[in-house]
Amino acid sequence: MIEMVTYWLIIEILAIFFAGWGAGVVTGLIGASAVVIVVPILCIFLGYDPYVAQGIGLTTDVIASLVAVHIYKKHGNIDLKSGLQMTVAAIIAAQLGSWLSSLIEPAHLSWVVGTVVLVMGVGFIRSPLSITVDSLQDKIVSTFNQSMDSLFFQKKRSLSSILYYLVALCYINLLRRKYLPHILFGAIIGLICGFTGAGGGAMILLVLTFILGYKIHIAVGTSVLMMALIAFSGALGHALFVEIPWPVIVISCIGGAIGARSASIFANLTSEERLGRIAGGVFAVLGLMMIAGELT
């Protein structure tokens, strides 16, 4: 009997460690939240209460993200000022989103976020991220120019050309602002996460790359910085309402730190194209997990 108890205890310790390690790897590679790895493993395989598991995941996220931040900062791949601006906006907006979700039955939007993450991940795999982003921005500028021609040099002005012109104009002017884009998109990410509980780290990286035009290394580094601060805020909130299982947290955080360190070193030494394809693969898996979680 004692041997059986010892056996299951070793299995549980290993499961917790590898959950933290896997979360650290995901954090170090793409700046995603460790919660998406830790919570399913603890709940499905070890039978943890979801709220407790989320607190463990958030604490692991803090440690893994801080380790990754150190590595990315060492390689000069963090936009500190912009990251802090987006983080403050995201934390404030997340509180608003949480409050709204308590008043209104939240629409099931996790599958939408998951689908977007999945599609973007496939796009990362199929084509180098830098080429994809440049192509997207070229299309926006081209649409803007075509819409201007349609508006000012043709007698018939279609509704679609007017709408294209307005959207492209807003986008181009927004990117010229010094602080507004980061604050605005940080608030949007926080609001969605607070309202639906879905996809924070993934959305941050997608916004930084596809909308704000960051290189993949700097985007991941800035995303990791944001997740460290956001996770710290969430972990404090959980600590106020649930008893903290310190032995579990220590094991998970050790695994998270080891995984984040190795993944961050690898990510900073690999090429933009290769890191983009790896990020695409991880995104595709995370997107499928979000969709599956919403359907179950």
C-alpha positions in Angstrom: 0.0 0.0 0.0 2.8 2.4 0.9 4.6 1.5 -2.3 1.4 2.3 -4.3 1.0 5.7 -2.6 4.7 6.5 -3.2 4.3 5.5 -6.9 1.3 7.8 -7.5 3.0 10.6 -5.6 6.0 10.3 -8.0 3.6 10.3 -11.0 1.9 13.4 -9.7 5.2 15.3 -9.1 6.4 14.4 -12.6 3.1 15.5 -14.1 3.2 18.8 -12.3 6.9 19.3 -13.3 6.3 18.6 -17.0 3.2 20.7 -17.0 5.3 23.6 -15.8 8.1 22.7 -18.2 5.7 22.6 -21.2 4.2 25.9 -20.1 7.7 27.5 -19.9 8.6 26.3 -23.4 5.4 27.8 -24.8 6.1 31.0 -22.9 9.7 31.2 -24.1 8.9 30.5 -27.7 5.8 32.6 -28.4 5.0 34.6 -25.2 1.8 32.7 -24.7 0.2 32.2 -21.2 1.4 29.2 -19.2 -2.2 28.7 -18.1 -3.2 27.1 -21.4 -0.8 24.2 -20.7 -0.9 23.9 -16.9 -4.7 24.1 -16.3 -5.7 21.3 -18.7 -3.1 18.9 -17.4 -3.8 19.6 -13.7 -7.6 19.4 -14.2 -7.8 16.5 -16.7 -5.1 14.2 -15.4 -4.8 15.1 -11.7 -8.3 16.2 -10.9 -7.5 19.7 -9.6 -10.2 22.3 -9.1 -10.1 24.6 -12.1 -9.8 27.8 -10.0 -6.9 26.3 -8.0 -5.3 25.1 -11.2 -5.6 28.5 -12.8 -3.9 30.1 -9.8 -1.0 27.6 -10.1 -0.8 28.3 -13.9 -0.7 32.1 -13.3 2.0 31.8 -10.7 4.0 29.5 -13.1 3.4 32.1 -15.8 5.0 34.8 -13.7 8.2 32.8 -13.0 8.5 31.4 -16.5 7.9 34.9 -18.1 10.4 36.6 -15.8 13.1 34.1 -16.8 12.2 34.6 -20.5 12.2 38.4 -20.1 15.8 38.2 -18.8 16.9 36.2 -21.9 15.1 38.4 -24.4 16.3 41.6 -22.7 19.8 40.3 -22.8 19.5 39.9 -26.6 17.9 43.4 -26.9 14.6 41.9 -28.1 12.1 43.8 -25.8 10.3 47.1 -26.5 10.0 48.0 -22.8 8.1 51.3 -23.1 5.5 50.1 -25.5 5.1 46.8 -23.6 4.4 48.7 -20.4 1.8 50.9 -22.1 0.0 48.0 -23.5 0.1 46.1 -20.2 -1.4 48.9 -18.2 -4.2 49.4 -20.7 -4.8 45.6 -20.9 -5.0 45.2 -17.1 -7.5 48.0 -16.7 -9.6 46.9 -19.6 -9.6 43.3 -18.4 -11.2 44.4 -15.1 -13.9 46.2 -17.1 -14.4 43.0 -19.2 -14.7 40.8 -16.1 -17.2 43.2 -14.7 -19.2 43.2 -17.9 -19.2 39.4 -18.0 -20.7 39.3 -14.5 -23.6 41.5 -15.7 -24.1 40.0 -19.2 -24.1 36.3 -20.3 -20.8 36.3 -22.2 -21.1 35.3 -25.9 -19.1 32.1 -26.6 -16.3 33.9 -28.3 -13.5 31.6 -27.3 -14.0 29.5 -30.5 -13.7 32.7 -32.6 -10.4 33.6 -30.9 -9.3 30.0 -31.3 -10.2 30.0 -35.0 -8.2 33.2 -35.6 -5.2 31.9 -33.8 -5.4 28.6 -35.8 -5.7 30.4 -39.1 -2.8 32.7 -38.3 -0.7 29.8 -37.1 -1.2 28.0 -40.4 -0.2 31.2 -42.2 3.0 31.4 -40.1 3.9 27.9 -41.1 3.1 28.3 -44.8 4.9 31.6 -45.3 7.7 33.4 -43.4 6.2 35.9 -41.0 8.2 38.9 -42.2 6.9 38.3 -45.8 3.3 37.8 -44.6 3.4 41.0 -42.6 5.0 43.0 -45.4 2.5 41.6 -47.9 -0.4 42.5 -45.6 0.8 46.1 -45.1 1.5 46.5 -48.8 -2.1 45.4 -49.5 -3.4 48.0 -47.1 -1.4 50.8 -48.7 -2.4 49.6 -52.2 -6.1 49.5 -51.1 -5.7 53.0 -49.7 -4.2 54.3 -53.0 -6.9 52.6 -55.1 -9.6 54.0 -52.9 -8.2 57.5 -53.3 -8.2 57.1 -57.1 -11.8 55.9 -57.0 -12.8 58.7 -54.7 -11.1 61.6 -56.5 -10.6 60.6 -60.1 -13.8 58.7 -60.9 -17.2 60.0 -61.3 -18.9 57.0 -59.7 -17.9 56.5 -56.1 -18.8 53.0 -54.7 -19.7 52.5 -51.1 -16.9 49.8 -50.9 -14.2 52.2 -52.1 -15.3 54.8 -49.5 -15.2 52.2 -46.7 -11.8 50.9 -47.8 -10.5 54.4 -47.9 -11.8 55.3 -44.4 -10.5 52.0 -42.8 -7.0 52.3 -44.5 -6.8 56.0 -43.6 -7.6 55.2 -39.9 -5.0 52.4 -39.9 -2.2 54.4 -41.5 -2.9 57.5 -39.2 -3.1 55.3 -36.1 0.3 53.8 -36.8 1.8 57.3 -37.0 0.8 58.0 -33.4 3.5 57.6 -30.8 1.6 55.9 -28.0 -2.1 55.6 -29.0 -1.8 52.3 -31.0 -0.3 50.3 -28.1 -2.7 51.7 -25.6 -5.7 51.1 -27.8 -4.9 47.6 -28.8 -3.8 46.7 -25.3 -7.2 47.9 -24.0 -9.0 45.8 -26.7 -7.0 42.7 -25.8 -7.6 43.2 -22.1 -11.4 43.7 -22.7 -11.7 40.6 -24.8 -9.7 38.5 -22.3 -11.6 39.8 -19.3 -15.0 39.2 -21.0 -14.3 35.8 -22.5 -11.2 34.5 -20.6 -9.6 33.6 -23.9 -6.3 33.9 -25.8 -4.4 36.8 -24.1 -0.8 35.8 -25.0 -1.7 34.7 -28.5 -3.7 37.9 -29.2 -0.8 40.0 -28.0 1.7 38.4 -30.4 -0.7 38.6 -33.3 -1.4 42.3 -32.7 2.3 43.1 -32.3 3.3 41.3 -35.5 0.3 41.7 -37.9 -1.0 45.1 -36.9 1.9 47.0 -35.4 4.6 45.4 -37.6 7.0 44.1 -35.0 9.8 41.7 -35.9 9.0 38.3 -34.5 11.9 38.3 -31.9 10.9 41.7 -30.5 7.2 40.8 -30.6 7.8 37.6 -28.5 10.0 39.4 -26.1 7.5 42.2 -25.6 4.7 39.7 -25.3 6.6 37.8 -22.6 7.1 41.1 -20.6 3.4 41.8 -20.8 2.4 38.3 -19.8 4.7 38.5 -16.7 2.9 41.6 -15.5 -0.6 40.5 -16.4 -0.1 37.0 -14.8 1.3 38.7 -11.6 -1.9 40.7 -11.4 -4.1 37.6 -11.9 -2.0 35.5 -9.4 -2.5 38.1 -6.7 -6.2 38.0 -7.3 -6.3 34.2 -6.9 -4.2 34.3 -3.8 -6.9 36.4 -2.1 -9.6 33.8 -2.6 -8.0 30.4 -2.5 -5.5 28.5 -0.4 -2.1 28.4 -2.1 -0.7 24.9 -2.6 2.9 25.9 -2.2 4.6 22.5 -2.9 2.7 22.2 -6.2 3.5 25.8 -7.2 7.2 25.3 -6.4 7.4 22.1 -8.6 5.5 23.7 -11.4 7.6 26.9 -11.3 10.8 25.0 -11.3 9.7 23.2 -14.5 8.5 26.5 -15.9 11.7 28.3 -15.3 13.8 25.4 -16.9 11.5 25.3 -19.9 11.3 29.0 -20.4 15.1 29.4 -20.2 15.9 26.7 -22.7 13.1 27.9 -25.1 14.1 31.6 -24.8 17.8 30.9 -25.6 16.8 28.8 -28.6 14.3 31.4 -29.8 16.8 34.3 -29.6 19.5 32.3 -31.5 17.3 31.0 -34.3 16.3 32.9 -37.4 13.2 35.0 -37.9 11.9 32.6 -40.5 12.4 29.5 -38.4 11.0 31.1 -35.2 8.0 32.3 -37.2 7.3 28.7 -38.4 7.7 27.3 -34.9 5.3 29.9 -33.6 2.9 29.0 -36.3 2.9 25.4 -35.2 2.4 26.3 -31.5 -0.4 28.7 -32.5 -2.2 26.0 -34.6 -2.2 23.7 -31.6 -3.3 26.4 -29.2 -6.1 27.4 -31.6 -7.3 23.8 -31.8 -7.2 23.6 -28.0 -9.3 26.7 -27.6 -11.9 25.5 -30.1 -12.1 22.0 -28.5 -12.5 23.6 -25.1 -15.4 25.7 -26.3 -17.1 22.8 -28.0 -16.9 20.5 -24.9 
